[in-house]
């Protein structure tokens, strides 16, 4: 455990997300969590596109669904095949 703590301390990555920026968490191949989203751009069982501050998060897979959606949080569940960040647009 000490090695992991030293390794994380040696990186230049911040411990917390940058304020105002979206946070995207991939939990295995079954779930994607997106915080600080700006809405859904496209929705079908094979592809869900979510608008974020600097572009879109595109989730591809099978049997995809919005299992939870609030003003600040979206959880996509299903069989996740890929997650892409598309800047701009």
C-alpha positions in Angstrom: 0.0 0.0 0.0 2.9 2.4 0.8 4.2 2.0 -2.8 0.8 3.0 -4.3 0.7 6.1 -2.0 4.2 7.1 -3.1 3.3 6.5 -6.7 0.2 8.7 -6.5 2.2 11.4 -4.7 4.8 11.4 -7.5 2.3 12.1 -10.3 1.2 15.6 -11.4 -2.5 14.5 -11.4 -4.8 16.5 -9.0 -6.6 14.5 -6.3 -9.9 16.1 -7.0 -11.6 17.1 -10.3 -11.2 20.6 -11.6 -14.2 22.7 -10.5 -16.8 23.0 -13.3 -15.3 20.3 -15.4 -17.2 17.0 -16.0 -16.2 13.9 -14.2 -16.5 10.6 -16.1 -16.2 7.3 -14.3 -16.2 3.9 -16.0 -17.1 1.0 -13.7 -16.0 -2.1 -15.6 -18.0 -3.0 -18.7 -21.4 -2.4 -17.1 -21.7 1.3 -16.1 -20.6 4.8 -17.0 -21.2 7.7 -14.6 -21.0 11.3 -15.9 -21.2 14.2 -13.5 -21.7 17.9 -14.5 -23.4 17.0 -17.9 -25.3 19.4 -20.1 -27.9 16.9 -21.4 -28.5 14.0 -23.7 -27.7 14.5 -27.4 -28.5 11.1 -28.8 -30.1 8.0 -27.2 -30.6 4.5 -28.5 -29.9 1.0 -27.2 -26.5 1.0 -29.0 -25.2 4.5 -28.6 -25.8 7.3 -26.1 -24.2 10.8 -26.5 -24.0 13.1 -23.6 -23.1 16.9 -23.9 -20.4 18.1 -21.6 -18.7 21.5 -21.2 -16.1 20.9 -23.9 -17.8 18.4 -26.3 -19.6 15.1 -26.0 -19.1 11.8 -24.3 -20.1 9.0 -26.6 -20.9 5.6 -25.1 -21.2 2.6 -27.5 -22.5 -0.8 -26.5 -25.5 -3.0 -26.4 -28.7 -2.8 -24.3 -27.7 0.7 -23.1 -30.0 2.7 -20.9 -30.1 5.7 -18.7 -30.5 4.0 -15.4 -30.4 7.4 -13.5 -30.5 11.0 -14.6 -30.5 14.1 -12.5 -29.5 17.7 -13.1 -25.9 17.0 -12.3 -25.5 13.2 -12.9 -26.2 10.6 -15.5 -25.6 6.8 -15.1 -25.5 4.7 -18.2 -25.8 1.0 -17.8 -25.7 -2.0 -20.2 -22.9 -3.8 -22.0 -20.3 -1.0 -22.5 -18.0 -1.5 -25.5 -16.4 1.9 -25.7 -16.4 5.4 -24.3 -15.1 8.3 -26.5 -14.5 11.9 -25.7 -15.3 14.1 -28.7 -13.9 17.7 -28.2 -15.9 20.6 -29.6 -19.4 20.5 -31.1 
